[in-house]
Amino acid sequence: MATRKSSGKERPSYRCTECGWTTAKWLGRCPECQAWGTVEEFGGAPAVRTTAPGRVTTAALPIGQVDGKQATARSTGVPELDRVLGGGLVPGAVALLAGEPGVGKSTLLLDVAAKAASDAHRTLYVTGEESASQVRLRADRIGALDDHLYLAAETDLSAVLGHLDTVKPSLLILDSVQTVASPEIEGAPGGMAQVREVAGALIRASKERGMATLLVGHVTKDGAIAGPRLLEHLVDVVLHFEGDRHARLRLVRGVKNRYGTTDEVGCFELHDEGIIGLADPSGLFLTRRAEPVPGTCLTVTLEGRRPLVAEVQALTVDSQIPSPRRTTSGLETSRVSMMLAVLEQRGRISALGKRDIYSATVGGVKLTEPAADLAVALALASAASDTPLPKNLVAIGEVGLAGEVRRVTGVQRRLSEAARLGFTHALVPSDPGKIPDGMRVLEVADVGQALSVLPKRVRREAPQEEGARR
C-alpha cells in the first residue's frame, strides 16, 4: 500500500499583529480581535508540540485560605487618582495611562512619583522622551522633589531592568513605553513587536518584585492607544487622560480595572504651577450672573458616579446664507440636531429652521449622555424666544423623538448635587424618587410641559402687536 510522503516545503502560517492570534490561512479580518488587515504571514506552520507536566512552584490552595492582604492598595498621594484606581495602586499591578500630547500626562505622573516616595517606598521615574535635566526643571516648577525619588533617562530595556536591581523601587513610572526598545527584538522603538516585548518584560518584573508600575502610552489620531491591542489585555489597569488643550479641566477616566470599578472619574485642573485635583469641580462649568440670560440652561451630568453641574448655552441669529449654520462645542452635533427637530415638530417652534444656531458648554466639559437633552432643548427654546429661564433652575431628562421626556439614571444623586450648590427648582421626568429638602421639582412628561416654564415671549411679539395696532 502506497504511503503519502510529507512535503519538504513548510506551509505558510499567518499571525495577527494586534493580538497574536495564529492561523494556517490568510484572513482579511482577525476573528479574535475583529481588526481588519492585521493578519500577516510570518513563517512556516507551527509544529505540533506537547508540554509535559512540570514542577509546581506554588501549591494550589482553597480560595478562602489565600492571603488577600498582599493585594492591598497603597495610596499614590493624589486623592483624585486614587478615586479612579479604587483606593490606590496594588503591589505588582501594572497600569497604562494614555492621552494626547500636551494633555499633562508627564506632569501628573511626576507629581505622583514625588508624593508616593517615602523612606519605605522608593520611586523610580524612567524617561525615554526627555533628558534628566529637563525632567528636573519640571520637578522644580511643580514642586515634585523628594530624596526617595530616583530619576533615570533610558531607552534600552536591559538598562531599565538594571536600574530596578539597583534602586529596588516600590513604584516604577516609565514615560513612555513606546520609547523603550529591547536589543534582542528587531524593529524600531514603538513598533508592535517592541512594545509587546517591553511591556511583557516590565509586567514580569512587577509581578516578581511586587512593584507597582505606571506606563505612559501614546494614542493614535483616532484617540486609541497606540501599539498592539494585546497591550491593553496584558496590563491590569487602563486609564485615559482627557481634556481640551485650551481649557484647564482634565479628566482621568478608568477603562479597565482589575482591582476596582470603572465608573469613577478623577478631575484635575492644569495651571502654570502643575496639576491639582479638584474635589468639587462644578464651579468650573458655571457662569455666575446676577440676572438670568436668554439661551442658558443648567443640567446635572454624571461623570462615572460623580454628579457635575454644567451649563448649556445657545445662541440664534438671522442667517445670511441659504444654508444656516449649526455649530456645537462640547455637545454632540447629532443630539443637538435631534433637539432642533423635536422643538420644531413637537414644541411648535418654527423660528429655528432659518436661523444660525450656536450651542456650547462652559468650562470645556463634554456632555454626551442623553440626560442633558432637556437642558439643550430649553436652552435652544430660550434663545429662539429671547426670554431667560427662571433663576436657580436645572433641567434633567432624555428627550425622545415623540417629544416625551424619559427617565435617566441617578436622578436623586443629581438633585442632591444641585441642592448642595443652591439650586431650588428642577425639571425632571416623572417619578424622580426622594426629593432633597428645599428643592421644588416639576415633573414633566413631554417637551410641551417643559416649555411652559418659559415666560411669555413678549420681547419678539411686542413689536408685531404694536405694528398691528397702527
C-alpha positions as CSV (number, residue, x, y, z in Angstrom):
1,M,0.0,0.0,0.0
2,A,1.4,3.3,-1.0
3,T,2.1,5.9,1.6
4,R,1.8,9.6,1.2
5,K,5.1,11.4,1.6
6,S,5.2,14.6,3.6
7,S,6.1,17.7,1.6
8,G,9.5,19.1,2.2
9,K,8.1,22.7,1.9
10,E,6.6,24.1,5.1
11,R,3.1,25.5,4.7
12,P,2.9,29.3,5.4
13,S,1.5,30.4,8.7
14,Y,-0.3,33.7,9.5
15,R,-0.5,35.8,12.6
16,C,-2.5,38.8,13.7
17,T,-0.1,41.7,14.5
18,E,-2.7,43.1,17.0
19,C,-3.5,40.2,19.3
20,G,-1.1,37.5,18.2
21,W,-3.8,35.0,17.0
22,T,-2.4,32.5,14.5
23,T,-3.9,30.6,11.7
24,A,-2.9,28.4,8.8
25,K,-4.6,30.5,6.1
26,W,-4.8,34.2,5.4
27,L,-7.9,36.2,6.5
28,G,-8.8,39.8,5.9
29,R,-10.2,40.2,9.4
30,C,-8.9,38.7,12.6
31,P,-11.7,36.7,14.3
32,E,-10.2,37.2,17.7
33,C,-9.8,41.0,18.0
34,Q,-12.0,41.9,14.9
35,A,-9.3,44.1,13.4
36,W,-9.1,44.4,9.6
37,G,-5.9,44.0,7.6
38,T,-3.7,42.8,10.6
39,V,-3.2,39.1,9.6
40,E,0.2,38.7,8.0
41,E,2.5,35.8,7.0
42,F,5.3,35.2,9.5
43,G,6.8,31.8,8.6
44,G,6.1,28.1,8.5
45,A,3.2,26.5,10.2
46,P,3.8,26.0,13.9
47,A,4.8,22.5,14.8
48,V,2.6,20.5,17.0
49,R,4.1,20.3,20.4
50,T,3.1,18.7,23.7
51,T,4.1,20.0,27.1
52,A,5.0,17.6,29.8
53,P,3.8,18.3,33.4
54,G,6.4,20.4,35.2
55,R,7.3,21.2,38.7
56,V,4.7,23.3,40.6
57,T,6.1,26.5,42.0
58,T,3.2,27.4,44.3
59,A,0.7,24.8,45.6
60,A,-3.0,25.4,44.9
61,L,-5.0,26.5,47.9
62,P,-8.7,26.8,48.7
63,I,-9.6,30.4,47.8
64,G,-10.6,31.1,51.4
65,Q,-7.0,30.4,52.6
66,V,-5.4,32.7,50.1
67,D,-3.9,35.8,51.8
68,G,-5.6,38.8,50.3
69,K,-3.6,41.4,52.3
70,Q,-0.8,41.2,49.7
71,A,-3.2,42.9,47.3
72,T,-4.0,45.9,49.5
73,A,-3.9,49.1,47.6
74,R,-1.4,51.8,48.6
75,S,-2.2,55.5,48.1
76,T,-0.5,57.4,45.3
77,G,-0.7,60.6,47.3
78,V,-3.2,62.1,44.8
79,P,-6.7,61.6,46.0
80,E,-8.4,62.1,42.6
81,L,-6.1,59.4,41.0
82,D,-6.8,57.1,44.0
83,R,-10.5,57.5,43.3
84,V,-10.2,56.2,39.8
85,L,-7.8,53.4,40.8
86,G,-10.1,52.2,43.5
87,G,-8.1,53.3,46.5
88,G,-4.5,53.3,45.1
89,L,-2.0,51.1,43.4
90,V,-1.9,47.4,44.3
91,P,1.7,46.0,44.6
92,G,2.5,44.1,41.5
93,A,-0.2,45.9,39.4
94,V,0.6,47.5,36.1
95,A,-1.4,50.5,34.9
96,L,-1.4,52.1,31.5
97,L,-2.1,55.8,31.3
98,A,-2.8,57.1,27.7
99,G,-3.6,60.5,26.4
100,E,-3.0,63.0,23.6
101,P,0.3,65.0,23.5
102,G,0.3,68.0,25.8
103,V,-2.6,67.0,27.9
104,G,-0.5,66.7,31.1
105,K,0.4,63.0,31.5
106,S,4.1,63.6,32.4
107,T,3.2,66.4,34.8
108,L,0.6,64.3,36.6
109,L,2.9,61.2,37.0
110,L,5.9,63.3,38.1
111,D,3.7,64.7,40.9
112,V,2.5,61.1,41.7
113,A,6.2,60.0,41.8
114,A,7.2,62.6,44.4
115,K,4.1,62.1,46.6
116,A,4.3,58.3,46.6
117,A,8.0,58.3,47.6
118,S,8.9,57.7,51.2
119,D,11.6,56.0,53.4
120,A,10.0,52.6,53.0
121,H,8.9,53.0,49.4
122,R,11.3,54.3,46.7
123,T,10.1,55.6,43.4
124,L,11.9,55.2,40.1
125,Y,11.0,57.6,37.3
126,V,12.4,56.5,33.9
127,T,12.0,58.9,31.0
128,G,12.7,58.0,27.4
129,E,11.4,61.2,25.8
130,E,13.4,63.8,27.7
131,S,16.7,64.2,29.4
132,A,17.1,64.0,33.1
133,S,17.8,67.8,33.4
134,Q,14.5,68.6,31.5
135,V,12.5,66.5,34.0
136,R,14.3,68.2,36.9
137,L,13.3,71.6,35.6
138,R,9.6,70.4,35.5
139,A,10.0,69.0,39.0
140,D,11.3,72.3,40.3
141,R,8.4,74.1,38.7
142,I,5.7,71.9,40.2
143,G,7.5,71.2,43.5
144,A,7.9,67.5,42.9
145,L,11.2,66.9,44.7
146,D,11.9,64.1,47.1
147,D,15.1,62.4,48.3
148,H,13.5,59.0,47.7
149,L,12.5,59.8,44.1
150,Y,15.1,58.4,41.6
151,L,15.3,59.7,38.0
152,A,16.9,58.0,35.0
153,A,16.8,58.7,31.3
154,E,17.0,55.4,29.4
155,T,15.7,53.9,26.1
156,D,17.2,50.4,26.5
157,L,15.1,47.8,28.2
158,S,18.1,46.0,29.7
159,A,19.3,49.3,31.3
160,V,15.8,49.8,32.8
161,L,15.8,46.3,34.3
162,G,19.3,47.1,35.6
163,H,18.0,50.2,37.4
164,L,15.4,48.0,39.1
165,D,18.1,45.8,40.6
166,T,20.0,48.9,41.8
167,V,17.2,51.1,43.2
168,K,14.7,48.3,44.2
169,P,11.7,50.7,43.9
170,S,8.1,50.1,45.1
171,L,6.8,52.2,42.2
172,L,8.1,52.4,38.6
173,I,7.0,55.1,36.2
174,L,8.0,54.7,32.6
175,D,7.4,57.6,30.2
176,S,6.8,56.2,27.7
177,V,6.5,52.5,26.8
178,Q,6.8,53.4,23.0
179,T,10.3,54.9,23.5
180,V,12.0,51.9,25.1
181,A,13.3,49.1,22.9
182,S,14.9,45.6,23.5
183,P,18.1,44.9,21.7
184,E,17.0,41.2,21.2
185,I,14.0,42.2,19.1
186,E,14.2,43.6,15.6
187,G,12.4,46.8,14.8
188,A,12.3,50.4,15.8
189,P,11.1,51.6,19.2
190,G,7.4,51.9,19.2
191,G,6.8,49.0,16.9
192,M,4.3,46.3,17.7
193,A,6.9,43.7,18.5
194,Q,9.0,46.1,20.6
195,V,6.0,47.4,22.6
196,R,4.9,43.8,23.2
197,E,8.3,42.8,24.4
198,V,8.9,45.8,26.6
199,A,5.5,45.6,28.2
200,G,5.8,41.9,28.8
201,A,9.3,42.2,30.5
202,L,8.1,45.0,32.8
203,I,4.9,43.1,33.7
204,R,7.0,40.0,34.7
205,A,9.4,42.2,36.7
206,S,6.4,43.9,38.5
207,K,4.8,40.6,39.4
208,E,8.1,39.0,40.6
209,R,9.1,42.0,42.8
210,G,5.7,43.1,44.0
211,M,6.3,46.5,42.4
212,A,3.6,48.8,41.1
213,T,4.2,50.1,37.6
214,L,2.7,53.1,35.7
215,L,3.3,53.1,32.0
216,V,2.6,56.1,29.7
217,G,1.1,55.3,26.4
218,H,0.7,57.3,23.2
219,V,-2.5,57.5,21.3
220,T,-3.3,57.5,17.6
221,K,-5.1,60.2,15.7
222,D,-8.4,58.4,16.4
223,G,-7.8,58.5,20.1
224,A,-7.0,54.8,20.5
225,I,-3.9,53.6,22.4
226,A,-1.0,53.1,20.0
227,G,0.6,49.7,19.7
228,P,-0.9,46.2,19.7
229,R,-4.3,45.7,21.3
230,L,-2.6,42.9,23.3
231,L,-1.0,45.7,25.5
232,E,-4.4,46.6,26.9
233,H,-5.1,42.9,27.7
234,L,-1.8,42.4,29.5
235,V,-1.9,45.3,31.9
236,D,-4.2,45.4,35.0
237,V,-5.5,49.0,34.7
238,V,-6.1,51.2,31.6
239,L,-6.7,54.9,32.2
240,H,-7.5,57.6,29.7
241,F,-6.3,61.2,30.3
242,E,-8.7,63.5,28.6
243,G,-9.1,67.3,28.2
244,D,-9.0,70.2,25.8
245,R,-5.6,71.8,25.4
246,H,-7.2,75.2,25.6
247,A,-9.1,74.5,28.8
248,R,-8.0,74.0,32.4
249,L,-10.1,70.9,33.1
250,R,-8.5,67.4,32.8
251,L,-10.3,64.1,33.4
252,V,-8.8,60.7,34.2
253,R,-11.3,58.0,33.2
254,G,-10.9,54.3,34.1
255,V,-11.5,52.0,31.1
256,K,-10.2,48.8,32.7
257,N,-9.5,48.0,36.3
258,R,-9.0,44.5,37.7
259,Y,-9.0,45.8,41.3
260,G,-11.9,48.2,41.3
261,T,-14.8,49.7,39.3
262,T,-14.5,51.5,36.0
263,D,-17.3,54.1,36.7
264,E,-15.1,56.6,38.5
265,V,-13.6,59.8,37.1
266,G,-10.9,62.0,38.5
267,C,-11.0,65.7,37.9
268,F,-7.9,67.8,37.7
269,E,-7.0,71.5,36.9
270,L,-3.9,72.2,34.9
271,H,-2.1,75.5,35.6
272,D,1.4,77.0,35.4
273,E,2.4,75.5,38.8
274,G,1.4,72.0,37.9
275,I,-1.7,70.0,38.1
276,I,-4.0,69.7,41.1
277,G,-7.0,67.5,41.9
278,L,-10.5,69.0,42.1
279,A,-12.7,67.5,44.8
280,D,-15.6,69.9,43.7
281,P,-15.1,70.8,40.0
282,S,-18.7,72.0,39.4
283,G,-17.6,75.7,39.7
284,L,-15.6,75.4,36.5
285,F,-18.7,74.6,34.5
286,L,-20.9,77.5,35.7
287,T,-21.1,81.2,34.9
288,R,-22.2,83.3,37.9
289,R,-24.6,86.1,36.9
290,A,-26.8,88.5,38.8
291,E,-29.7,88.0,36.4
292,P,-30.5,85.1,34.1
293,V,-29.6,85.4,30.4
294,P,-31.6,84.0,27.4
295,G,-30.3,80.9,25.9
296,T,-28.7,79.4,29.0
297,C,-29.9,76.3,31.0
298,L,-28.2,74.2,33.7
299,T,-28.2,70.5,34.0
300,V,-26.5,67.8,36.2
301,T,-24.4,65.3,34.3
302,L,-22.9,62.1,35.8
303,E,-19.2,61.5,35.0
304,G,-18.9,58.0,36.3
305,R,-20.6,58.1,39.6
306,R,-19.8,61.8,40.2
307,P,-22.5,64.4,39.6
308,L,-21.4,67.6,38.0
309,V,-23.5,70.7,37.4
310,A,-22.9,72.0,33.9
311,E,-24.2,75.0,31.9
312,V,-25.5,74.7,28.3
313,Q,-25.6,77.9,26.2
314,A,-27.3,78.5,22.9
315,L,-27.5,81.5,20.5
316,T,-29.7,82.0,17.5
317,V,-29.2,84.8,14.9
318,D,-30.6,85.6,11.5
319,S,-28.8,83.6,8.8
320,Q,-27.1,85.5,5.9
321,I,-26.6,82.3,3.8
322,P,-29.1,79.9,2.3
323,S,-28.0,77.0,4.5
324,P,-28.0,78.1,8.1
325,R,-25.0,77.3,10.3
326,R,-25.2,74.6,13.0
327,T,-22.1,74.9,15.3
328,T,-21.6,73.0,18.5
329,S,-18.8,72.9,21.2
330,G,-18.8,70.3,24.0
331,L,-22.1,68.8,22.7
332,E,-22.8,66.1,20.2
333,T,-23.9,67.6,16.9
334,S,-26.4,64.8,16.2
335,R,-28.1,65.3,19.6
336,V,-28.4,69.0,19.1
337,S,-29.9,68.4,15.6
338,M,-32.5,66.0,17.1
339,M,-33.5,68.6,19.7
340,L,-34.0,71.2,17.0
341,A,-36.3,68.8,15.1
342,V,-38.2,67.9,18.2
343,L,-38.7,71.6,19.1
344,E,-39.9,72.4,15.7
345,Q,-42.3,69.5,15.3
346,R,-43.4,68.8,18.9
347,G,-42.8,72.2,20.5
348,R,-44.3,74.2,17.6
349,I,-41.2,76.5,17.4
350,S,-40.8,77.3,13.8
351,A,-38.2,80.1,14.1
352,L,-35.3,77.7,14.3
353,G,-35.1,76.4,10.8
354,K,-33.9,79.5,9.0
355,R,-31.5,80.8,11.7
356,D,-27.9,80.2,12.5
357,I,-27.7,78.3,15.8
358,Y,-24.6,78.0,18.0
359,S,-24.6,75.8,21.1
360,A,-21.8,75.2,23.6
361,T,-20.9,74.2,27.2
362,V,-19.0,76.2,29.7
363,G,-15.5,75.2,31.0
364,G,-14.6,72.7,28.4
365,V,-16.8,69.9,29.7
366,K,-18.3,67.5,27.1
367,L,-21.9,66.4,27.6
368,T,-22.5,63.1,25.8
369,E,-25.1,61.4,27.9
370,P,-28.8,61.7,26.9
371,A,-29.7,63.2,30.4
372,A,-28.7,66.6,29.0
373,D,-31.3,66.6,26.2
374,L,-33.9,68.5,28.2
375,A,-31.4,71.3,29.1
376,V,-30.3,71.6,25.4
377,A,-33.9,71.8,24.3
378,L,-34.7,74.5,26.8
379,A,-31.6,76.5,26.0
380,L,-32.5,76.5,22.3
381,A,-36.1,77.4,23.0
382,S,-34.9,80.2,25.3
383,A,-32.6,81.6,22.7
384,A,-35.2,81.4,20.0
385,S,-37.8,83.4,22.1
386,D,-35.1,85.7,23.6
387,T,-36.6,85.0,27.1
388,P,-34.5,83.8,30.0
389,L,-35.4,80.7,32.1
390,P,-36.2,81.2,35.8
391,K,-33.2,81.6,38.1
392,N,-31.8,78.6,40.0
393,L,-33.4,76.1,37.7
394,V,-31.8,72.8,36.5
395,A,-33.2,70.5,33.8
396,I,-32.6,66.7,33.8
397,G,-34.1,64.2,31.3
398,E,-33.7,62.4,28.0
399,V,-36.0,63.7,25.2
400,G,-37.3,61.2,22.6
401,L,-38.3,61.9,19.0
402,A,-42.0,61.8,20.0
403,G,-41.3,64.7,22.4
404,E,-41.6,62.6,25.6
405,V,-39.2,63.2,28.5
406,R,-37.7,59.8,29.6
407,R,-36.3,58.8,32.9
408,V,-32.5,58.7,33.4
409,T,-30.3,57.0,36.0
410,G,-29.2,58.7,39.2
411,V,-31.9,61.4,39.4
412,Q,-31.7,61.5,43.2
413,R,-27.9,61.9,43.1
414,R,-28.2,64.7,40.6
415,L,-30.9,66.5,42.6
416,S,-28.8,66.3,45.7
417,E,-25.8,67.8,44.0
418,A,-28.0,70.7,42.6
419,A,-29.5,71.3,46.0
420,R,-26.0,71.4,47.6
421,L,-24.9,74.1,45.2
422,G,-28.0,76.3,46.0
423,F,-30.4,75.5,43.2
424,T,-34.0,75.5,44.2
425,H,-36.0,74.4,41.2
426,A,-35.7,71.4,38.8
427,L,-37.4,69.9,35.8
428,V,-37.3,66.1,35.9
429,P,-39.1,63.1,34.3
430,S,-41.9,61.5,36.2
431,D,-41.3,59.6,39.5
432,P,-37.9,61.1,40.5
433,G,-37.9,59.5,43.9
434,K,-36.9,61.2,47.1
435,I,-36.6,65.0,46.7
436,P,-34.0,66.9,48.7
437,D,-35.1,69.4,51.3
438,G,-35.6,72.9,49.9
439,M,-35.9,71.7,46.3
440,R,-39.1,72.3,44.3
441,V,-39.4,69.7,41.5
442,L,-41.7,69.9,38.5
443,E,-42.3,66.6,36.8
444,V,-42.8,66.9,33.0
445,A,-44.0,64.2,30.7
446,D,-43.1,65.9,27.3
447,V,-41.4,68.9,25.8
448,G,-44.6,70.9,25.8
449,Q,-44.9,70.8,29.5
450,A,-41.2,71.7,29.9
451,L,-41.6,74.7,27.6
452,S,-44.3,76.1,29.9
453,V,-41.6,77.3,32.3
454,L,-40.6,79.9,29.7
455,P,-42.2,83.3,30.3
456,K,-44.4,84.7,27.6
457,R,-42.4,85.7,24.5
458,V,-43.1,89.4,24.9
459,R,-39.8,90.6,23.5
460,R,-40.4,89.4,20.0
461,E,-44.2,89.7,19.9
462,A,-44.4,93.2,21.3
463,P,-43.2,94.9,18.1
464,Q,-45.7,92.8,16.0
465,E,-48.6,93.8,18.2
466,E,-47.6,97.5,18.1
467,G,-47.4,97.3,14.3
468,A,-50.8,95.6,14.1
469,R,-52.4,98.5,16.2
470,R,-51.1,101.0,13.8
